[in-house]
Amino acid sequence: MALSRQEILAGLADAVVQMDEARAVELAHAAIAAGMDAYEAISQGLSKGMDVVSCKYETEEYFVPEILLCSDAMYAALDVLRPHLKVDPTATPAQVVIGVMEGDIHDIGKNIVKLMLVAAGFEVHDLGRDVAPRAFVDKAKEVGADIIALSTLMSVTMGGMREVVELLVQEGIREDFKVIVGGGPVSASFAAQIGADAYGESAAEGVRIARELVGERV
């Protein structure tokens, strides 16, 4: 008997949490076979699972080995879903510069946001992890970015987010870019405190906010 849409989405999330790579791939294929939107499978399935994994990491129920196995399951399913993402080739995409702050090498959440932004029609310039504040600003100026997206899972690197905003102010270009921050220790109040434009509580929320910030561009 074929699985329902909700069963597939819940199954994708659970497969990630349970580190079950084979099940994640099976359900990704099931989603495509059922005619489901690949973006929905990512945002409402895999991403939901990684939200749970992040919580388990923060509460020390999961550690680095478990995180790596969860990410293996997620990436395996993404490989199945990625070719089916719908992107309008005629659109002039809004530009996003994204990366993980200097001092932090945790990039699973950033990678999910990146993929979802691409699926939503953005052109994404990924600086990777352990990125210095100056590198964000320089890249944003180079590509004419609309949005600078900053991520971290470590509270000790949050000061770099503030520094990015301060650099933009110092150079008189703060109004040229929207700044979105996100990650485990980050909050809406912190975003407001450092002068960022928005805070994304989850990957899906971050992408929704990005679309609002650029309006008709996507």
HUUR-V164024 format. One record per backbone hydrogen bond with DSSP energy under -1.0 kcal/mol. NH is the residue of the N-H (numbers start at 1). CO is the residue of the C=O. If there is no record, write none. Layout:
BEGIN
<<NH | CO> <NH | CO>>
END
This chain:
BEGIN
<<8 | 4> <9 | 5> <10 | 6> <11 | 7> <12 | 8> <13 | 9> <14 | 10> <15 | 11> <16 | 12> <17 | 13> <18 | 14> <19 | 16> <20 | 15> <21 | 19> <24 | 20> <25 | 21> <26 | 22> <27 | 23> <28 | 24> <29 | 25> <30 | 26> <31 | 27> <32 | 28> <33 | 29> <34 | 30> <35 | 32> <36 | 31> <41 | 37> <42 | 38> <43 | 39> <44 | 40> <46 | 41> <47 | 42> <49 | 45> <50 | 46> <51 | 47> <52 | 48> <53 | 49> <54 | 50> <55 | 51> <56 | 52> <57 | 53> <58 | 54> <59 | 55> <60 | 57> <61 | 56> <62 | 56> <67 | 63> <68 | 64> <69 | 65> <70 | 66> <71 | 67> <72 | 68> <73 | 69> <74 | 70> <75 | 71> <76 | 72> <77 | 73> <78 | 74> <79 | 75> <81 | 77> <82 | 78> <84 | 81> <85 | 82> <91 | 88> <96 | 123> <97 | 147> <98 | 125> <99 | 149> <100 | 128> <101 | 151> <102 | 131> <104 | 101> <111 | 107> <112 | 108> <113 | 109> <114 | 110> <115 | 111> <116 | 112> <117 | 113> <118 | 114> <119 | 115> <120 | 116> <121 | 118> <122 | 117> <123 | 94> <125 | 96> <127 | 98> <130 | 104> <131 | 100> <136 | 132> <137 | 133> <138 | 134> <139 | 135> <140 | 136> <141 | 137> <142 | 138> <143 | 139> <145 | 140> <146 | 95> <147 | 95> <148 | 178> <149 | 97> <150 | 180> <151 | 99> <152 | 182> <157 | 154> <158 | 155> <160 | 157> <161 | 158> <162 | 158> <163 | 159> <164 | 160> <165 | 161> <166 | 162> <167 | 163> <168 | 164> <169 | 165> <170 | 166> <171 | 167> <172 | 169> <173 | 168> <176 | 173> <177 | 174> <178 | 146> <180 | 148> <181 | 198> <182 | 150> <186 | 183> <191 | 187> <192 | 188> <193 | 189> <194 | 190> <196 | 191> <197 | 179> <198 | 179> <200 | 181> <206 | 202> <207 | 203> <208 | 204> <209 | 205> <210 | 206> <211 | 207> <212 | 208> <213 | 209> <214 | 210> <217 | 214> <218 | 215>>
END
